[in-house]
Amino acid sequence: MYRFNRSIYIASTLAIVSFSQLLPAQQSYRFQDTHLPVEERITDLLSHMTLEEKVQALSTNPTIPRLGVVGTQHVEGLHGLALGGPAGWEGKNLPVIPTTQFPQSRGLGQTWDPALIQKAAAAEGYETRYAYGKYHRGGMVVRAPNADLSRDPRWGRSEESYGEDPFLVGTMAAAFTRGLQGDDPYVWLTSSLLKHFLANSNEDGRDGSSSNFDERLFREYYSVPFRMAIQQGGANAMMTAYNGWNGVPMIENPVLRSAVIKEWGFDGIICTDGGALTNLVTHHHAFKTMSEAAAAAIHAGINQFLDDYRQPVMDALKQNLITEQEIDANIRGVFRVMLRLGMLDPAEQIPYAKIGIVDQVKGDPWNWPERHALARQVTDESIVLLKNENNILPLRPGNAKNIAVIGPLADRVALDWYSGTPPYVITPLAGIRTRAGSSTSVTFSKGDDVNEAAALAAKADVAIVIVGNHPTCDAGWFKCALPSEGKEAIDRRSLTLEQEELVKAVYAANPKTVVVLQTSFPYATNWTQEHIPAILQITHNSEEQGNALADVLFGDYNPAGRLTQTWVSSIDQLPPMMDYDLRHGRTYLYLKQKPLYAFGFGLSYTSFVYSNLHVSTSTLAPNGDLTVTADIRNTGTREGDEVVQLYVAYPHSTVSRPIEELKGFERTHLRAGESKAVTLHLPAQSLGYWNETQHAFVVEPGPIELRIGASSDDIKLSKTLNVAR
């Protein structure tokens, strides 16, 4: 979202708080009758609204004071409610409300644990209701999750995406949505608003760029996480992207109605991104006037604007470009969401209404020990072990009396642009010092003076170098100092980690060096992989970052995070940034060269053996279901998690298909020596490709290859079976 639109965001937020206190006494209306069907209630509400009130409802604040209707607006919440943070969400003049902060979305994805992610999202949803109830701050439409796919590591906002695979991202997005919305069958805890539909993975030129690819890729790749979050997660709010698809801006793209609404059953909020309406005229040059642009957005199904839209909409009405009936039809979706949130119902009928108002005995939830424990667990599960030569990890305090901690990220927790303000932070240095104890000397150098850092490392038993990017570049909106850095509005120009020079100097001084890559996106750290004996990867933003890192470094937690994006070995392995056709060699689905680290990769302090692959049938009916079972045994001396991954390949397909594609996974815990049978389900319908002639998914008859493994390039077991005609 554009930074300059945050003034609109702040003003509407404050307005909501004041409206609830200034509403006049109301007469009785039929829309207040909770026994009536939803659509009847909305029809009655619309019948009492003036045209001006209907236009007002196209904002992110659908409050109608005259009718006693109090709406609720948006808050940010990709990995924790944001009522503060580096971006100053809700404004610099309001006191910051600290909230539980989990790892970045990339880190959430790296857990490969949908149940845990749903639990984290539920905690965020509770805190959102609590802040709204107790402090009258924020709103209950949460802009999360980000269902975009990180098809290219140069994308500046890669940190906001769970990964590059549509099934994985869709599974995580659906889980996060379910967590935010709660488990009550009638009322939502909060509303999940998906971002950003569609194919939004370039920052440079995004205001007027077009992502070009065929309908097959739309159906099989780019739209999959959104469809899964809507159909499996129950999401009913969504934000359109700045870019276009095949030359048509998403804010006015007919696919909103043809696919999202008509096919997927979506009937809630479809909002623009900040400034996107204006972009139709100024950047896409799709229309000459703002009234034409507003009419096109209304026709496409937009019912909330994050822009200065009122006059363009009124002008469009005066020019007969749109009708009041079209506005009525659109804003029905807004009020469907408001009704699901209980905003039009008596508090005593809302199961979540007491949150922040009645249940304050335990104090603010972001201070609860169980919240801190949850943040730590999520962070533990997100950490990826990339290398562990000669079992240098885990560290044993008795064998490491002097530890040198070095690097610009070692003594800070870097918050990203969509972060809130955590109630506390544990830096890597603090976490290591606490875990190492008083009998171990832990020294520190920021690494600004390479010679000083090398001298410190030379005196230590082990050196831990913590390097990577800063998620906001530690700079202004359009500024990043290094070509390898990126963020919103800025794509990366390099995959080379400049701080690798510090790693080289430390390693030369002490070969017992552990590197922690604290990153928002992949790097081509080939030298580090070749020379450094132990490498960990962790994302930013978690309040428990230092404790979790120490858990893994000292072996209190056995790492089992897995990469969710391919780490290519060179930028030369990538097609041009604006080439959205994956078949040209992008992601693990189509990359033919050997990467630095494969999709799904991650090591453990223990070892696992796979055996006894069994399928429920040797011939799969086109509308049938398959059960795939494999035995997994922990053959090491430590308990740990293994992420079992199921891939499918189509060796004789009549159309171009991916090299292989993820169709199932399960993170499972095994004690040392324990064996488990892991069962994964494979619906035949998930094997279909999009037939553009038939305008439908088609399941091809013929052989398919099932592959069970620890990553996309570490297949342990395979079996070929036949799909029947």
C-alpha positions, 0 to 999 in steps of 0.5 A: 500500500502507498505510504501517502494513503496512511492519512486516510487510513488513520482518519477513518480509524479514528472516525470509527471509534468516535461514531460508536459513542455519538450515535443517536437514539434509533428507531427499530428497523427490520435489518436489526432483526437477527432472526431474518435471513442475511440477504433480507436484512441487507435489503432492508438496510439498503432501503433506508440508506441515502445515496451519499451513505451508500457511497460512504460505505464504499470506503473502508469505514461502512459506518452509518451513524444515522441508522445506528450502524457501526462498521469496522475497518481494516488493520494490518496483520501479516504475522501479528496485529500491527498497531505501531511498528516501523510504519507507525500503523494508526499514526504517530500521535496515538500511543503504540499498543504492543501486540504479539509478533511472530516471524515474517510470513516467510518464516511462518511458511517454513514451519510447514505446520498449518495447525500451528499457523492456525493457532498463531492466527487465532491468537492474533485474531483474539488480540485484534478483538481485544484491542478493539474492545478494550482500547477502541483501536484498530478494526476487525478486518485483518489484511492477512494472509498474503496469498501471493506466490514468490515466483522470483527471489528478486521480488522485494516483498518476498518476505510477505509470501509463504513461498513459491509453491501454490499448494503449500501457500494455499494450505498455509493461507487457508489455515491462517484464514481459519485462525483469524476467523475462528471456529464459531459457525455463525460469527467470525472472530475477525475477517481475513482479507487476502492480499494481493489478487493477482500475480503481484510479485514485482515492485519496480513499476508495479503501479502500471505493470502487467503480469502476462501469462496464459489461463492455464498458469492462472488456474494452476499456479497464480490463483490457487492460494486465493481459491484455496483460502476462499473455498477451504479457509472461508475467506470472504474479503480480498484486496486487488493488486496494483498490476494488471493481468495481460494488460487489464488492471486487476482493479477492473479485471473481469476475472473478479466476477467470472472466477472469484465471484461466480466460480469460487462463491466469493460474495464479500469485500473486494477492495483496492490497494492504496492509490490503485484507482488513481493509478488507472488514469496516471500509470496504467493509462486505462482511462482518461478520467477518474469517473471512468476509472471509478465506473470500471472498478464498480463494474468489476466488483470493487466495493471498498476503495483505499483512495480518494474515490468519492468525487469520481464515484459521484461524477460517474453516477451523474454521467450515468456511467454507473447506477445506484443499483450497481452500488447497492449490489456491490456494497451488499458484500461489505455488509455480509462481512459486517454481519459475519463479524456481528457488527449489526447484532446485539452484543449479548448474541456475539460469542466474541463480544466480551473480548477486551471488555469483560475478560480482562482478568489476566491482563493484556493477552500480548503479556501472557506467558502462553503467548510468549511460548507460542511465539517461541514455538513458531520461531523454533519451527521456522528455523532451517538447518542448511549445513552441519558438517561434522556435527558442529551443531548443536553447541555444547556449553562445556566445549565452548567456553568462549563464544564470539557473536559477530554481525550487524544483526546479532544484537537487534530484532529487525521489524519489517514494514507490516510489523506491529510493536512487540511487547519485548524482543530477545535479540540473538546476542541476548538469547545466546548469552542467556542460554550459554550461562555465566560460565561461558564468555560471550563476546560481541562485535557488530562487524563494522571493523572487519579486523576487530571482528576477526581478532575477536573470533580468533580468541573464541572456541566458536564464532557465530556470524549473524548476517543478512538483510534488514527488512526495511533497509534501515532507510527511507521509503524508496531507499535501499543502500545495497543492490541485494536488499529489497522491500516494498516498492524496491526489487533486488538487483543482486542475490550476492550477500555483501556481508559474506566478506565479513564471513570470510574474514571470520572464518579465516580467523576461526574455522569453527564458524557458524553462520546464521543467515537472517534473511527475508529472501534467498541469497546465492551464498555459494562461498558460505555453503562451500566453506562454512561448516554449519549454516542456519537460516532464520527470518526476521521480526519474531519477539522470541527470535534470540531465544529460538535461535539459542534453542537450536544452536544449543540443541534444546530444539532440533531444527526442522524448518524447510525452505519454501522457495528455491535458492538458486546458485546464481542470478543467471539461473533466473529468467527476466524479472517480468517474465511471468511464464514459469515454464521458462525455468522458474521455481522448482516446478520448472528449474532445470539447473541445480540450485544452491538449496532446493525447495523443501530442503532442510536438515536435522540433528537426527536422521530418518529412514523412509520405507514401505511406500504403499498406495490404496489402489494401483489404478486411480479413478478420475474422480477417486481418492488415493491414500499414500502411506510410508513408514518413517523411522528416526534412526538417530539419537535425538527426537525431532520432526521430519517434514514428509513431502509428496510430489507427483510427476506426469511422465507421459502428459500430452501437455506441458507439466511441471517437472514435479509438483507438491501435492501433500505434506505432513510435519511429524514428530518422532522420538529417537528410534521411533517409527510412524506410518505417515498417511497422505491423501491425494484426490484425483481431481488435484492432478488435473490440468486446465483445458482452455478449450473445455474451460475446465480441469481435466484429469488425464488418463495414464501413468503418474509417478508418486514421489515421497521425500525430504525435499523436492530433490531428495526423493526417498521412495517412488511408485508409478500408478495408473489413472483410469479413463 
